[in-house]
Amino acid sequence: MTTMPVYFVSHGGPNLLDDTEYPPNGAIASGLRAIGDEIKALSPRGMVVVSGHWEAGASSLQVSGIRAEPLIYDFYGFPASYYKQQFSHTVDPQLSQRVAELFKAQNVPIDTVARGLDHGAWVVLKKAGLANAPFPIIQLSLYKNESMDMHVQLGETLAELRKEGIVVVGSGMAVHNLRDLFGSRSTSLRSYV
């Protein structure tokens, strides 16, 4: 079996789905569609998405996919139409259990939970044309800490899945604090910069 690739995509907000702001022939939309087409051509057994919008414990993780759950609309202040968007996909409890097994083998506490995909996962996958994909899509949390070592280990643990026909997708941005971006008129640097 071919080792599946890893993708990192910048997901932005739900307005990524707006064809006026992000036209279908524009660079962002066509780039995401190319990634989606590439993934479909690989015929993976499944997909695990890690989004910057889901953190579990400081030293523990959670994985979704034990059953299909409604999408999570974890964004605020957008037009009502974005809160009605749908992203049809399947989940796979066995894939969720496999992810849990890998982390438990590393002595990382992990729970399998019933949880829908957050917008960091479903918005970008929808724009990539992966709604109704012929493979299951589940999501893994991040740790609720800023430890680079722990998150690198998370990625190394997921690497095993790539040998089993599973595509891994990371979704986020280098900077993603819109409250600080739009809410401050200060010219001084934030403490985290």
C-alpha distance (Angstrom), angle and dihedral (degrees) to the residues before:
residue distance angle dihedral
M1 . . .
T2 3.80 . .
T3 3.80 117.1 .
M4 3.78 106.4 -111.6
P5 3.80 120.3 -127.7
V6 3.79 129.2 -115.0
Y7 3.80 120.6 -126.5
F8 3.78 130.5 -162.1
V9 3.78 115.6 -162.5
S10 3.77 131.5 -179.8
H11 3.79 104.1 -130.4
G12 3.81 106.1 -170.4
G13 3.80 119.2 -176.2
P14 3.80 131.0 -44.3
N15 3.80 89.2 -87.1
L16 3.81 84.6 78.8
L17 3.82 82.7 84.7
D18 3.82 91.3 59.9
D19 3.79 109.0 106.0
T20 3.81 90.4 -158.6
E21 3.81 94.7 56.6
Y22 3.80 93.6 34.3
P23 3.82 106.4 26.6
P24 3.81 117.4 -155.0
N25 3.80 91.4 -116.2
G26 3.83 93.3 46.5
A27 3.78 123.2 108.3
I28 3.81 96.6 -104.9
A29 3.80 96.9 46.5
S30 3.79 94.9 42.6
G31 3.82 91.2 45.5
L32 3.79 92.4 52.5
R33 3.79 91.4 45.1
A34 3.83 89.4 52.3
I35 3.81 89.6 52.9
G36 3.81 90.4 48.8
D37 3.81 91.7 49.0
E38 3.79 90.7 48.6
I39 3.79 91.7 51.1
K40 3.81 92.6 48.3
A41 3.82 90.3 49.4
L42 3.82 89.3 55.5
S43 3.84 90.6 59.4
P44 3.81 93.9 -145.2
R45 3.79 122.0 -164.4
G46 3.80 88.7 -128.4
M47 3.79 147.8 -34.0
V48 3.79 133.0 -114.1
V49 3.80 115.2 -160.6
V50 3.79 124.2 -163.0
S51 3.81 113.8 -164.2
G52 3.77 131.4 -172.6
H53 3.82 87.4 -128.7
W54 3.80 98.6 71.7
E55 3.77 123.6 64.7
A56 3.80 124.6 166.7
G57 3.82 123.1 -174.1
A58 3.79 129.5 -26.5
S59 3.81 89.6 -102.3
S60 3.82 102.9 12.0
L61 3.79 137.1 72.5
Q62 3.80 139.1 -152.0
V63 3.79 130.2 -149.2
S64 3.80 126.2 -161.1
G65 3.76 129.8 -151.4
I66 3.78 105.4 86.5
R67 3.80 86.3 120.3
A68 3.80 137.4 -9.9
E69 3.79 112.7 -83.2
P70 3.82 133.0 -178.4
L71 3.78 118.1 -86.9
I72 3.79 118.5 -93.7
Y73 3.81 114.2 -121.3
D74 3.80 95.4 -158.7
F75 3.78 97.1 167.2
Y76 3.77 132.0 90.1
G77 3.78 139.9 -147.1
F78 3.80 98.5 22.9
P79 3.83 126.4 128.6
A80 3.82 114.9 -78.4
S81 3.81 92.6 -110.3
Y82 3.81 90.7 71.6
Y83 3.80 90.7 59.7
K84 3.82 89.6 57.4
Q85 3.80 95.8 53.0
Q86 3.79 116.5 122.0
F87 3.78 132.7 -156.1
S88 3.78 112.9 -167.5
H89 3.78 114.4 -152.5
T90 3.76 141.2 138.6
V91 3.79 129.1 -119.5
D92 3.80 130.8 -150.0
P93 3.81 121.5 -144.5
Q94 3.81 89.7 -163.6
L95 3.80 91.0 57.0
S96 3.82 89.3 48.9
Q97 3.80 89.6 51.5
R98 3.81 90.9 48.4
V99 3.81 90.8 53.5
A100 3.81 89.5 48.8
E101 3.83 91.3 49.6
L102 3.80 91.9 53.4
F103 3.79 92.8 53.2
K104 3.80 94.3 41.8
A105 3.82 87.9 54.5
Q106 3.84 85.7 58.7
N107 3.84 89.9 49.4
V108 3.80 91.4 -110.6
P109 3.82 113.0 144.3
I110 3.81 108.8 -125.6
D111 3.78 133.4 170.8
T112 3.78 127.6 -157.2
V113 3.79 107.3 -134.8
A114 3.79 141.5 -179.0
R115 3.79 103.9 -112.8
G116 3.78 135.7 139.7
L117 3.78 124.8 -127.6
D118 3.81 115.1 -83.3
H119 3.80 121.3 -133.4
G120 3.80 91.2 -97.1
A121 3.79 86.1 67.9
W122 3.80 109.4 30.3
V123 3.82 101.0 39.5
V124 3.79 95.6 56.1
L125 3.82 93.3 39.4
K126 3.80 90.2 51.7
K127 3.81 91.6 50.3
A128 3.83 87.4 48.9
G129 3.81 89.5 57.9
L130 3.79 95.9 -111.3
A131 3.81 98.6 129.7
N132 3.81 108.4 124.9
A133 3.81 89.9 14.4
P134 3.81 113.4 179.4
F135 3.82 90.3 -120.2
P136 3.82 134.2 61.4
I137 3.81 121.6 -96.5
I138 3.79 121.6 -154.1
Q139 3.79 132.6 169.9
L140 3.80 133.3 -131.2
S141 3.80 123.6 -158.1
L142 3.76 127.0 -129.2
Y143 3.79 123.3 -126.8
K144 3.79 115.7 -91.0
N145 3.78 92.6 -120.3
E146 3.77 138.8 73.9
S147 3.82 97.5 -117.2
M148 3.78 108.6 140.3
D149 3.81 90.9 -166.5
M150 3.81 93.7 55.1
H151 3.79 92.6 48.2
V152 3.81 92.7 46.8
Q153 3.82 87.5 52.0
L154 3.82 88.3 50.5
G155 3.81 89.2 56.9
E156 3.80 92.5 45.5
T157 3.80 90.0 52.5
L158 3.81 91.7 50.6
A159 3.82 90.0 51.8
E160 3.80 89.5 79.4
L161 3.81 89.7 64.9
R162 3.80 90.9 59.5
K163 3.83 88.6 66.0
E164 3.82 87.8 53.7
G165 3.80 95.6 57.0
I166 3.81 97.8 -93.7
V167 3.81 121.6 135.1
V168 3.80 115.3 -142.7
V169 3.81 119.5 -150.0
G170 3.79 126.0 -171.4
S171 3.80 115.2 -161.6
G172 3.78 126.4 -169.2
M173 3.78 144.8 81.2
A174 3.77 135.1 -101.8
V175 3.82 88.7 -118.5
H176 3.77 120.9 26.4
N177 3.76 111.6 155.1
L178 3.79 104.0 116.0
R179 3.81 93.0 170.1
D180 3.80 89.8 62.3
L181 3.79 92.9 40.7
F182 3.80 96.4 52.1
G183 3.79 101.8 21.0
S184 3.76 101.2 59.0
R185 3.76 129.1 71.2
S186 3.78 90.8 -178.9
T187 3.77 119.4 117.1
S188 3.81 93.0 -156.3
L189 3.78 120.4 104.1
R190 3.78 119.6 -102.3
S191 3.80 116.8 -114.3
Y192 3.82 91.7 -110.7
V193 3.81 94.4 57.4
